[in-house]
Amino acid sequence: MRKILQHLLKILSKIVLWKYKPEIVAVTGSVGKTSAKEAIYRVLKPHFNARRNLRNYNNEIGVPLTILDLETGERSIKKWLKNFLKALAMILFKTDYPEILVLEMGADKPGDIRYLVSFVPIKIAVVTAIGQFPVHLEFFPEKDKLIEEKAALIETLPKNGLAVLNYDDLSVRDMREKVSKNTKLITYGFGEGANLKISNYELQIRDLEKNDFGVNFKTEYEGSLVPIRLRKTLGKQHVLAAGAAAAVGLNFGLNLVDISSALRKYRPLPGRTNLIKGIKNTWIIDDTYNASPSAVSAALEILNECAAVSEKDQPTFAKATAGKQKRKIAVLADMLELGQYAEEAHREIGKKAASMVDLLFIVGARAQFIADEAKKHGLSHKKIFEFNEPEKAGLILQEKLEPGDIILVKGSQSMRMEKVVKEIMAEPEKAKKLLVRQDWKIRGTLDF
């Protein structure tokens, strides 16, 4: 039944795209594609009628649903019939269809990207990052095959299209070879060779109690240099998302000043390095949406960065935690879909964590490798706590917390690490608003 549904959605999407002919920006990568999609949408929205995927609608079902402006009908035949009637009405009658679609495209297995581009005519392709140990390797025979799958976006671009590539990720940078001579190319990143150069990155925390924090940086393109501030945002990964968005915005005729202004409304989605107030005058870096080795490594850098910000830059927090040392605590769970690289990748994280954290909590069987490697690199076993379930980790963590602690919580989506955050957040009644919503994922609910 799922195959029939998938085929019907594909046909309807092709007709709608043929009728309305929107410009299509497609975003893929193993890391950072959702943040890039959101940043691109924020840049384009003030100037164009634009739409992007909601939730994680980035697969063979989700992308057509976005094109057709529909929600999943789940297991209800009645809901799917209503969806098809709505799509037919869109085809038969004129509607206010978007000028631009910003579509995140995932690749969980070989052929996923190629299937999507078989009926979605892409004008702009954005590739964010692959990383040393990208996710989904469990379903690909080797890393090169995953890279080839992601690069399918580049290969399908028309002559007047645009490829936007992350210069700082070597696997993505090498995709330049797949860009045809008649297709425009913009690379972005912190590296000196990037076309759109990012520099002067700084995390600034003025007053955590008032949510007055964010990152400042500058973007430079063809001689134009403009400062940008992302409010209520942590980490370089969001800066890179903004860089991708800037490259896309420039292609649509916007200047860097327009782009800087639009990015003032960019905010990380739930579970993506959001800063949440915790119990006992602590702060939580909630990065629980998902996890890959490069993303966990980046999250540890953010934890280190937050703790390093001087107390004079966060007076309210300093007053509440006077006389207390700011401890760095990492709560890390299994990173899934790494295939044969699972042990090596987890050990790399353990090695890095040992040099950065004061306490380490791990959840899951694979995360045992993190704990083991952390011990080998000098972190005392008395500072490492191992659990099989996030709920138990959260309960013990409550007992161990002290004022001034900064806690990073991260793990693959199915590990449900948002449960840890809920246990230690100061206002758990806001969990539905602030934390990852598990009902957003399109799973096997489409199988009747």
C-alpha positions as CSV (number, residue, x, y, z in Angstrom):
1,M,0.0,0.0,0.0
2,R,2.9,2.3,0.8
3,K,4.3,1.9,-2.8
4,I,0.9,2.8,-4.3
5,L,0.7,5.9,-2.1
6,Q,4.2,6.9,-2.9
7,H,3.5,6.6,-6.7
8,L,0.3,8.6,-6.5
9,L,2.1,11.4,-4.5
10,K,4.9,11.4,-7.1
11,I,2.4,11.8,-10.0
12,L,0.4,14.6,-8.3
13,S,3.7,16.4,-7.4
14,K,4.9,16.3,-11.0
15,I,1.7,17.8,-12.3
16,V,1.7,20.5,-9.6
17,L,5.3,21.4,-10.3
18,W,4.6,21.5,-14.0
19,K,1.6,23.7,-13.6
20,Y,3.1,26.3,-11.2
21,K,6.8,26.1,-12.1
22,P,8.3,27.2,-8.7
23,E,12.0,27.7,-8.3
24,I,13.3,24.8,-6.3
25,V,16.1,24.9,-3.7
26,A,17.1,21.5,-2.6
27,V,19.2,20.9,0.5
28,T,21.0,17.8,1.5
29,G,24.0,16.6,3.6
30,S,24.7,14.3,6.5
31,V,24.9,17.1,9.0
32,G,23.2,20.6,9.1
33,K,20.7,20.3,6.3
34,T,17.6,21.2,8.4
35,S,19.3,24.2,9.9
36,A,20.4,25.3,6.4
37,K,16.9,24.8,5.1
38,E,15.5,27.0,7.9
39,A,18.1,29.7,7.4
40,I,17.4,29.8,3.6
41,Y,13.7,30.0,4.2
42,R,14.2,32.9,6.6
43,V,16.3,34.8,4.1
44,L,13.8,34.3,1.2
45,K,10.5,34.7,3.1
46,P,10.5,38.6,3.4
47,H,11.0,39.0,-0.3
48,F,9.3,36.0,-1.9
49,N,6.3,33.7,-1.5
50,A,8.3,30.7,-0.2
51,R,7.6,27.3,1.4
52,R,9.8,24.8,3.1
53,N,9.4,21.3,4.5
54,L,7.9,21.2,8.0
55,R,9.1,18.7,10.6
56,N,11.3,16.2,8.9
57,Y,9.3,15.7,5.7
58,N,12.4,15.0,3.7
59,N,11.9,11.5,2.2
60,E,9.9,9.9,-0.7
61,I,6.7,10.6,1.2
62,G,7.5,13.9,3.0
63,V,8.9,15.8,0.0
64,P,5.7,15.3,-2.1
65,L,3.6,16.2,0.9
66,T,5.5,19.5,1.1
67,I,5.1,20.1,-2.6
68,L,1.4,19.5,-2.3
69,D,1.1,21.4,1.0
70,L,-0.4,18.4,2.8
71,E,0.0,16.7,6.1
72,T,0.5,12.9,6.4
73,G,-2.8,11.0,6.5
74,E,-1.0,8.4,8.7
75,R,-3.1,5.1,8.7
76,S,-6.4,6.8,7.9
77,I,-7.8,6.1,4.4
78,K,-10.3,8.9,5.0
79,K,-7.5,11.4,5.6
80,W,-5.6,10.3,2.5
81,L,-8.7,10.6,0.4
82,K,-9.1,14.2,1.6
83,N,-5.4,14.8,0.8
84,F,-5.9,13.6,-2.8
85,L,-9.0,15.7,-3.3
86,K,-7.1,18.8,-2.1
87,A,-4.2,18.0,-4.5
88,L,-6.6,17.6,-7.4
89,A,-8.3,20.9,-6.5
90,M,-4.8,22.5,-6.7
91,I,-4.3,21.0,-10.2
92,L,-7.8,21.9,-11.5
93,F,-8.0,25.4,-10.0
94,K,-5.6,28.3,-9.7
95,T,-4.2,28.7,-6.2
96,D,-1.6,31.0,-4.6
97,Y,1.3,28.6,-5.0
98,P,4.8,29.6,-3.7
99,E,7.3,31.1,-6.1
100,I,10.1,29.2,-4.3
101,L,10.2,25.8,-2.6
102,V,13.0,25.1,-0.2
103,L,13.1,21.3,0.1
104,E,15.3,19.3,2.4
105,M,16.2,15.9,0.9
106,G,17.4,13.0,3.0
107,A,19.3,9.9,1.9
108,D,18.7,7.0,4.3
109,K,19.6,4.4,1.7
110,P,21.0,4.2,-1.9
111,G,18.7,5.7,-4.5
112,D,16.8,8.0,-2.2
113,I,18.1,11.3,-3.7
114,R,18.0,10.0,-7.2
115,Y,14.4,9.0,-6.7
116,L,13.5,12.5,-5.5
117,V,15.3,14.4,-8.3
118,S,13.6,12.1,-10.9
119,F,10.4,14.2,-10.5
120,V,11.6,17.4,-8.7
121,P,13.3,19.8,-11.1
122,I,16.0,21.5,-9.0
123,K,17.3,24.9,-9.7
124,I,19.7,25.3,-6.7
125,A,21.4,22.5,-4.9
126,V,22.9,23.0,-1.4
127,V,25.2,20.4,0.2
128,T,26.0,21.1,3.8
129,A,28.4,18.5,5.3
130,I,29.3,14.9,5.1
131,G,31.8,14.5,8.0
132,Q,34.4,11.8,8.7
133,F,31.9,9.3,9.9
134,P,28.5,10.3,8.3
135,V,25.3,8.8,9.4
136,H,23.4,6.2,7.3
137,L,26.7,4.3,6.6
138,E,24.9,1.2,7.9
139,F,22.8,1.3,4.7
140,F,25.5,2.2,2.2
141,P,28.3,-0.2,1.2
142,E,30.9,2.5,1.8
143,K,31.3,6.2,2.4
144,D,32.0,7.0,-1.3
145,K,28.6,5.6,-2.2
146,L,26.9,7.9,0.3
147,I,28.9,10.9,-1.2
148,E,27.8,9.9,-4.7
149,E,24.2,9.7,-3.6
150,K,24.3,13.2,-2.1
151,A,26.1,14.5,-5.2
152,A,23.2,13.5,-7.3
153,L,21.7,16.9,-6.5
154,I,24.7,18.6,-8.2
155,E,24.6,16.3,-11.3
156,T,20.9,17.1,-12.1
157,L,21.3,20.9,-12.1
158,P,20.4,22.8,-15.3
159,K,22.8,25.0,-17.1
160,N,21.5,28.2,-15.4
161,G,21.4,26.5,-12.0
162,L,23.5,27.0,-8.9
163,A,25.5,24.7,-6.7
164,V,26.1,25.9,-3.1
165,L,28.8,23.8,-1.4
166,N,30.4,23.9,2.1
167,Y,34.0,24.7,1.5
168,D,35.0,23.5,5.0
169,D,33.9,19.9,4.4
170,L,36.5,18.2,2.1
171,S,34.0,15.6,0.8
172,V,31.6,18.4,-0.1
173,R,34.3,20.7,-1.5
174,D,35.4,17.9,-3.9
175,M,31.9,17.9,-5.4
176,R,33.0,21.0,-7.3
177,E,34.3,18.5,-9.9
178,K,30.7,17.4,-10.6
179,V,29.5,21.0,-11.3
180,S,29.1,21.5,-15.0
181,K,30.8,24.5,-16.7
182,N,27.5,26.2,-17.4
183,T,26.3,25.9,-13.8
184,K,27.2,28.6,-11.2
185,L,29.1,27.6,-8.1
186,I,29.4,29.3,-4.7
187,T,31.4,27.8,-1.9
188,Y,30.9,29.1,1.7
189,G,32.8,28.6,4.9
190,F,35.5,29.7,7.2
191,G,38.3,28.5,4.9
192,E,40.4,31.1,3.0
193,G,39.4,29.6,-0.4
194,A,35.6,30.0,0.1
195,N,33.8,32.3,-2.3
196,L,31.6,33.5,0.5
197,K,34.0,33.8,3.4
198,I,32.9,33.7,7.0
199,S,35.1,35.3,9.6
200,N,35.3,36.9,13.1
201,Y,33.1,34.3,14.7
202,E,32.2,35.1,18.4
203,L,29.8,33.7,20.9
204,Q,28.4,36.6,23.0
205,I,26.4,36.0,26.2
206,R,25.0,39.2,27.7
207,D,22.2,38.0,30.0
208,L,21.1,34.4,29.9
209,E,18.0,35.1,32.1
210,K,16.8,37.5,29.4
211,N,17.8,35.1,26.6
212,D,20.2,37.8,25.4
213,F,22.9,35.7,23.8
214,G,23.9,34.8,20.3
215,V,26.7,34.5,17.7
216,N,28.3,37.3,15.8
217,F,30.3,36.9,12.6
218,K,31.1,38.6,9.3
219,T,30.4,37.5,5.7
220,E,32.4,38.6,2.7
221,Y,31.5,38.1,-0.9
222,E,33.0,39.8,-3.9
223,G,34.4,42.7,-1.9
224,S,31.3,43.3,0.2
225,L,31.7,42.7,4.0
226,V,28.7,42.7,6.3
227,P,28.3,41.7,10.0
228,I,25.6,39.3,11.0
229,R,24.2,38.4,14.4
230,L,22.1,35.2,15.0
231,R,20.2,35.8,18.2
232,K,19.4,33.0,20.7
233,T,21.8,30.8,18.8
234,L,24.9,28.7,19.8
235,G,27.6,27.3,17.6
236,K,29.4,27.5,14.3
237,Q,27.0,25.0,12.6
238,H,24.3,27.7,12.6
239,V,26.8,30.2,11.2
240,L,27.5,27.7,8.3
241,A,23.7,27.4,7.8
242,A,23.5,31.2,7.5
243,G,26.4,31.1,5.0
244,A,24.5,28.6,2.8
245,A,21.4,30.9,3.1
246,A,23.4,33.9,2.1
247,A,24.7,32.2,-1.0
248,V,21.1,31.3,-2.0
249,G,19.9,34.8,-1.2
250,L,22.6,36.4,-3.4
251,N,21.4,34.2,-6.3
252,F,17.9,35.6,-6.0
253,G,19.2,39.2,-6.2
254,L,19.4,40.0,-2.5
255,N,22.4,41.8,-1.0
256,L,24.3,40.9,2.2
257,V,22.5,43.7,4.1
258,D,19.1,42.3,3.1
259,I,20.3,38.9,4.1
260,S,21.7,40.0,7.5
261,S,18.4,41.7,8.3
262,A,16.4,38.6,7.4
263,L,18.6,36.3,9.5
264,R,17.6,38.3,12.7
265,K,14.5,36.0,12.7
266,Y,16.4,32.8,12.4
267,R,16.1,30.5,15.4
268,P,17.3,26.9,15.9
269,L,14.5,24.3,15.9
270,P,13.8,22.3,19.1
271,G,16.6,19.9,19.9
272,R,19.2,21.7,17.9
273,T,21.6,23.4,20.4
274,N,18.9,25.3,22.2
275,L,19.8,26.8,25.6
276,I,17.3,25.9,28.3
277,K,17.3,26.9,31.9
278,G,17.8,23.9,34.2
279,I,17.1,23.2,37.8
280,K,19.5,24.4,40.5
281,N,20.6,27.5,38.5
282,T,22.1,25.4,35.7
283,W,21.8,25.7,31.9
284,I,21.2,22.9,29.4
285,I,22.4,22.8,25.8
286,D,19.6,20.7,24.3
287,D,21.0,19.1,21.1
288,T,18.8,16.0,21.3
289,Y,17.2,15.9,17.8
290,N,19.8,13.6,16.4
291,A,23.5,12.7,16.5
292,S,26.5,12.0,14.2
293,P,30.2,12.0,15.1
294,S,30.8,15.4,13.6
295,A,27.7,16.9,15.2
296,V,28.6,15.5,18.6
297,S,32.1,16.8,18.3
298,A,30.7,20.3,17.4
299,A,28.4,20.1,20.3
300,L,31.3,19.4,22.7
301,E,33.0,22.5,21.3
302,I,29.9,24.5,22.1
303,L,29.8,23.2,25.6
304,N,33.5,24.2,26.0
305,E,32.8,27.6,24.4
306,C,29.8,28.4,26.7
307,A,31.8,27.6,29.8
308,A,34.7,29.7,28.7
309,V,32.6,32.9,28.3
310,S,33.6,35.2,31.1
311,E,31.2,35.9,33.9
312,K,31.3,39.6,33.2
313,D,29.4,38.9,30.0
314,Q,26.6,37.1,31.8
315,P,26.0,39.1,35.0
316,T,22.7,37.5,36.0
317,F,24.1,34.0,35.7
318,A,27.2,35.0,37.6
319,K,25.2,36.4,40.5
320,A,23.0,33.3,40.7
321,T,26.1,31.0,40.8
322,A,28.5,33.2,42.8
323,G,31.4,31.2,44.3
324,K,30.5,28.1,42.2
325,Q,32.7,26.6,39.5
326,K,31.1,26.2,36.2
327,R,31.3,22.4,35.5
328,K,30.9,21.0,32.0
329,I,28.7,17.9,31.9
330,A,28.1,15.9,28.8
331,V,25.2,13.4,28.5
332,L,25.9,11.4,25.4
333,A,23.9,8.5,23.9
334,D,24.4,6.1,21.0
335,M,25.1,7.4,17.5
336,L,23.2,5.1,15.2
337,E,23.5,4.0,11.5
338,L,27.3,4.1,11.5
339,G,27.8,0.5,10.4
340,Q,31.3,-0.8,10.6
341,Y,32.6,2.6,11.9
342,A,30.4,2.6,15.1
343,E,33.1,1.6,17.6
344,E,35.8,3.9,16.0
345,A,33.4,6.9,15.9
346,H,32.3,6.5,19.5
347,R,35.8,6.1,20.7
348,E,36.8,9.3,18.9
349,I,34.1,11.1,20.8
350,G,35.2,9.6,24.1
351,K,38.8,10.8,23.5
352,K,37.5,14.3,22.9
353,A,35.1,14.3,25.8
354,A,37.9,13.3,28.2
355,S,39.7,16.5,27.5
356,M,36.7,18.8,27.9
357,V,34.2,17.6,30.4
358,D,34.1,17.4,34.2
359,L,31.3,14.7,34.3
360,L,30.3,12.3,31.6
361,F,27.0,10.5,31.5
362,I,26.5,7.9,28.7
363,V,23.3,6.1,27.6
364,G,23.2,3.0,25.4
365,A,25.3,0.0,24.4
366,R,27.4,1.8,21.7
367,A,28.1,4.7,24.0
368,Q,30.0,2.3,26.2
369,F,32.9,2.9,23.8
370,I,32.7,6.6,24.6
371,A,33.1,5.8,28.3
372,D,35.9,3.3,27.8
373,E,37.9,5.7,25.6
374,A,37.3,8.6,28.0
375,K,38.8,6.5,30.9
376,K,41.8,5.6,28.7
377,H,42.4,9.3,28.2
378,G,42.4,10.4,31.8
379,L,38.8,10.9,32.8
380,S,38.4,9.2,36.2
381,H,35.9,6.4,36.4
382,K,34.3,8.2,39.3
383,K,33.3,11.0,36.9
384,I,31.6,8.6,34.4
385,F,28.1,7.3,34.8
386,E,26.7,4.7,32.5
387,F,23.0,3.9,31.8
388,N,20.8,1.9,29.5
389,E,17.8,4.3,29.6
390,P,17.6,8.1,29.4
391,E,15.0,8.3,32.2
392,K,17.5,6.7,34.7
393,A,20.3,9.0,33.5
394,G,18.1,12.0,34.0
395,L,17.2,11.0,37.6
396,I,20.8,10.5,38.7
397,L,21.9,13.6,36.9
398,Q,19.4,15.6,39.0
399,E,21.2,14.5,42.1
400,K,24.6,15.4,40.8
401,L,23.9,18.9,39.5
402,E,25.3,21.9,41.2
403,P,24.6,25.7,40.6
404,G,26.6,26.9,37.6
405,D,26.8,23.6,35.8
406,I,26.4,23.6,32.0
407,I,25.0,20.4,30.6
408,L,25.1,19.1,27.0
409,V,22.5,16.5,26.1
410,K,22.9,14.7,22.8
411,G,22.2,11.4,21.1
412,S,20.5,9.8,18.0
413,Q,16.8,10.4,17.7
414,S,15.7,7.0,18.7
415,M,17.6,7.2,22.0
416,R,15.0,9.8,23.1
417,M,17.4,12.0,25.0
418,E,14.9,14.8,25.3
419,K,13.6,12.7,28.2
420,V,16.9,13.6,30.1
421,V,16.3,17.3,29.3
422,K,12.7,17.1,30.6
423,E,14.0,15.6,33.9
424,I,16.4,18.5,34.6
425,M,14.7,21.5,33.0
426,A,13.5,24.2,35.3
427,E,10.1,24.5,33.7
428,P,9.1,21.0,32.6
429,E,5.6,22.3,31.8
430,K,7.2,23.9,28.7
431,A,8.5,20.6,27.4
432,K,6.0,20.3,24.6
433,K,6.9,23.7,23.3
434,L,10.7,23.5,23.8
435,L,11.7,19.9,23.2
436,V,11.8,17.6,20.2
437,R,8.4,16.2,19.2
438,Q,8.7,12.5,18.4
439,D,5.3,12.5,16.6
440,W,7.0,14.6,13.8
441,K,8.8,11.7,12.3
442,I,7.2,9.9,9.3
443,R,7.8,6.3,10.1
444,G,5.9,3.1,9.3
445,T,2.6,4.8,10.0
446,L,2.1,4.9,6.3
447,D,1.9,1.2,6.1
448,F,-1.8,0.2,6.1
